[in-house]
C-alpha cells in the first residue's frame, strides 16, 4: 500500500491539498452479477488530505460500458458518505 500511495501521489493531480492520505482496497475480486459481464478486480478507494473520497481504477485496454460503470461506482461511493437526517 505504501508504494502504491507514493506512486499515485507522484501524479500532478494529487499534489498539495489533493494529496492522497489513505488507501483502502474495497474488494480485490468482484464476480459479475450476470453471465457475460466483466469481473472487477482491485477496487481502490482513496481519501485526500482535505477529505475528498474517490475511486481509482486502471484499465489495460478500452472497456465497453466504462462510463456507466464509473457512474455506478461513483453513486455507491457518494451514497455511502451520506449521513442520517
Secondary structure, 3 states (H helix, E strand, C coil): CHHHHHHHHCCHHHCHHHCEEEEEEEEEEECCCCCCCCCEEEEEEEEECCCCEEEECCCCCCCCCHHHHHHHHHHHHHHHCCCCC
